[in-house]
Amino acid sequence: MLPIALDAVGGDRAPDEVIAGARAAVELGVPVMLVGPEHVVSETGLPFVVATEIIGMGDDGAQGVRRKKDSSLVRAAEAVRDGKASAMVSAGNTGATMASALLRMGRIRGVSRPAIAAPLPVPGETPTVLLDAGANAECQPEWLVQFAQMGTVFSRQRFGVVKPRVGLLSIGEEASKGSSFVKEVHHLLEGAPGVHFIGNVEGHDVATDAADVVVTDGFSGNVVLKTLEGGLEVILGVIRAGLASTPETRSAAEVLAPVLEPLFDYMEPETTGGAILLGVEGVCIIAHGRSSARAVTNAISLAKEMVSGDIVGGLRAAIAAPA
Amino acid sequence: MLPIALDAVGGDRAPDEVIAGARAAVELGVPVMLVGPEHVVSETGLPFVVATEIIGMGDDGAQGVRRKKDSSLVRAAEAVRDGKASAMVSAGNTGATMASALLRMGRIRGVSRPAIAAPLPVPGETPTVLLDAGANAECQPEWLVQFAQMGTVFSRQRFGVVKPRVGLLSIGEEASKGSSFVKEVHHLLEGAPGVHFIGNVEGHDVATDAADVVVTDGFSGNVVLKTLEGGLEVILGVIRAGLASTPETRSAAEVLAPVLEPLFDYMEPETTGGAILLGVEGVCIIAHGRSSARAVTNAISLAKEMVSGDIVGGLRAAIAAPA
């Protein structure tokens, strides 16, 4: 297997946590190639590609890619395009990661717009795949049919769901509810090839087993992802503070650790390995900006799994299937 | 004070829990008038108005109001319009509650569209007022300026925030991020009279103290509200199950009850008293569909508080202020 190109300077905790995550992945047997400035990557003992520029978290994505041709993100995407890496992984600027992948790897033939697929935790069940989680702030109705097809392929490969149930995010279960955009998408999804459409779902369904894949435009999807993440973070923070408030509660918390810790862990965004950009000609994993070493290792493992299962081939076949 | 007109047959747990909630409110000194079918309301010992029809949870809102002129919702709204009640409260069909209020009470002069304002819990802080939480699935940019003005009045009266900070929901903090709709709203909010605009906020900000009021279109707002509610419900359910799983964890949970219960309680949607429809010529409280007696009592108390503080007068003044 070709190495996975890892943006060594992407993310709030780069480069230290990113490099530590890379080392752990290598120990697990996954080949990794660091991409970044020479002084960061050359003395790690890991394979590397030098890139002199960095696209920062605050930079505009597309502009950053056009202006910084020797940036770690652009070089990582080029490594995939040129057959020197099997996938790219970054915890850096999401917009620039997408733009690098799109502009350097290109779109899968027939795909109107790539979309970010984000797994949302569902306690006790496989995660719900939400897309588009933020690649396209404004969408055409037809794009969501492709999001449904691509999300179906991803849910099947990533979580082993044989016939993923696809729901359309709306503000009422009935086909008549929602914006005119959503009503049109609903109509298009009925009978869309390769899609097991189960109708509209609502915000309270995304963290449950109501659907395996939830499609929406990139604005609403990003809002859902961040609302859920923010809400969970707030409540887990308050619970942790409550557990630590007195000697008595700390003792009680020790008893509860075996039942609560797996839950807290499951709710950590970093456990999932991150989101994936579906629709480009290569595997591109978008890890959380706050990724720790463990999150980076998980993202690399996810990349490996997507490459091994040939997700890109599966997406090509799904999009090329006769309508 | 005129009685508060309570829809006796609205909500999943009506009429029993609704009537029990009414009794508790009366005991607290708030006058209540039940509205519903004679066999439901006549033997409660509480004042009542008979309405022979019921608009069900699955009925279309506006259609229900047009067709069922003797429904509890229409009669409750008419009681407010006719000066026989000071406010209306329902845990029933949200669309029909809005339509009844809008069609019978009318809009405040100058208001383009009424909006639902929903308080989102923020542990340790005053709730964030989110609007529009679902009245308008599609919005014009100018409407959101009025939502900001109305949300400001509500945040001030309900939570005592002297100068509420208003954020615009988007998918990035920068003014350049988001859909073209959001960019236009951002521009309009800069310098809008009566609005202390602090810029864009994101999904992870709604459950925090980042803003006092968050404005958005009714589609995104409804998605945020239900995502947060659903996510919290799922995680609290799992935590409760974990606490109850063994004799040891149950003992530990007892120690933790004093620190965890207030939190669980605070996160219950029913604690807030419900949402309010802002922009109509009267107080209209939309309680949660699953409201228990306690939730109904809280909704009635909220109605009373809004009437006492003359929220409608405050909204009139804010909307009429020179631009």
Contacts between the chains, C-beta under 8 A, distances in Angstrom:
chain1	res1	chain2	res2	distance
A	60	B	176	7.5
A	122	B	234	7.6
A	123	B	234	6.2
A	123	B	235	7.3
A	123	B	238	4.5
A	124	B	238	7.6
A	134	B	171	5.9
A	137	B	171	6.2
A	137	B	177	7.7
A	137	B	178	5.7
A	137	B	179	4.6
A	137	B	182	7.9
A	138	B	179	4.9
A	138	B	180	6.6
A	169	B	223	6.5
A	171	B	134	5.8
A	171	B	137	6.2
A	171	B	218	7.4
A	171	B	219	5.8
A	171	B	222	4.1
A	171	B	223	6.7
A	171	B	226	7.8
A	176	B	60	7.5
A	177	B	137	7.7
A	178	B	137	5.7
A	178	B	219	6.8
A	179	B	137	4.6
A	179	B	138	4.9
A	179	B	219	5.2
A	180	B	138	6.6
A	182	B	137	7.9
A	182	B	219	7.5
A	202	B	222	7.9
A	202	B	223	7.7
A	202	B	226	5.1
A	202	B	230	7.9
A	203	B	222	6.9
A	203	B	223	4.5
A	203	B	224	7.0
A	203	B	225	6.8
A	203	B	226	2.9
A	203	B	227	3.7
A	203	B	228	7.6
A	203	B	229	7.4
A	203	B	230	5.9
A	204	B	226	4.4
A	204	B	227	7.0
A	204	B	229	5.7
A	204	B	230	2.9
A	204	B	233	7.2
A	205	B	230	6.6
A	206	B	227	6.0
A	206	B	230	6.7
A	206	B	231	7.7
A	207	B	227	7.6
A	207	B	230	5.4
A	207	B	231	4.7
A	207	B	234	4.7
A	207	B	235	7.9
A	208	B	230	6.7
A	208	B	234	6.3
A	218	B	171	7.5
A	219	B	171	5.8
A	219	B	178	6.8
A	219	B	179	5.2
A	219	B	182	7.5
A	219	B	220	7.0
A	220	B	219	7.0
A	220	B	220	5.9
A	220	B	223	5.6
A	222	B	171	4.1
A	222	B	202	7.8
A	222	B	203	6.9
A	223	B	169	6.5
A	223	B	171	6.7
A	223	B	202	7.6
A	223	B	203	4.5
A	223	B	220	5.6
A	223	B	223	6.3
A	223	B	224	6.1
A	223	B	227	7.9
A	224	B	203	6.9
A	224	B	223	6.1
A	224	B	224	7.9
A	224	B	227	5.1
A	225	B	203	6.7
A	226	B	171	7.8
A	226	B	202	5.0
A	226	B	203	2.9
A	226	B	204	4.4
A	227	B	203	3.6
A	227	B	204	7.0
A	227	B	206	6.0
A	227	B	207	7.6
A	227	B	223	7.9
A	227	B	224	5.1
A	227	B	227	4.8
A	227	B	228	5.6
A	227	B	231	7.6
A	228	B	203	7.6
A	228	B	227	5.6
A	228	B	228	7.5
A	228	B	231	4.8
A	229	B	203	7.4
A	229	B	204	5.7
A	230	B	202	7.9
A	230	B	203	5.9
A	230	B	204	2.9
A	230	B	205	6.7
A	230	B	206	6.7
A	230	B	207	5.4
A	230	B	208	6.7
A	231	B	206	7.7
A	231	B	207	4.7
A	231	B	227	7.6
A	231	B	228	4.8
A	231	B	231	5.0
A	231	B	232	6.1
A	232	B	231	6.1
A	232	B	235	6.2
A	233	B	204	7.2
A	234	B	122	7.5
A	234	B	123	6.2
A	234	B	207	4.7
A	234	B	208	6.3
A	235	B	123	7.3
A	235	B	207	7.9
A	235	B	232	6.2
A	235	B	235	6.3
A	235	B	236	7.7
A	235	B	263	7.6
A	235	B	267	6.7
A	236	B	235	7.7
A	238	B	123	4.5
A	238	B	124	7.5
A	238	B	263	5.6
A	239	B	239	7.1
A	239	B	260	6.9
A	239	B	263	6.8
A	242	B	256	7.0
A	242	B	259	3.8
A	242	B	260	5.7
A	242	B	263	6.3
A	243	B	256	6.8
A	243	B	259	7.4
A	245	B	259	5.6
A	248	B	255	5.5
A	249	B	255	6.4
A	249	B	256	5.7
A	249	B	259	5.7
A	251	B	252	8.0
A	251	B	255	7.5
A	252	B	251	8.0
A	252	B	252	3.9
A	252	B	253	7.5
A	252	B	255	4.0
A	252	B	256	5.1
A	253	B	252	7.5
A	253	B	256	7.3
A	255	B	248	5.5
A	255	B	249	6.4
A	255	B	251	7.5
A	255	B	252	4.0
A	256	B	242	7.0
A	256	B	243	6.8
A	256	B	249	5.7
A	256	B	252	5.1
A	256	B	253	7.3
A	256	B	256	7.5
A	259	B	242	3.8
A	259	B	243	7.5
A	259	B	245	5.7
A	259	B	246	8.0
A	259	B	249	5.7
A	260	B	239	6.9
A	260	B	242	5.7
A	263	B	235	7.6
A	263	B	238	5.6
A	263	B	239	6.8
A	263	B	242	6.4
A	267	B	235	6.7
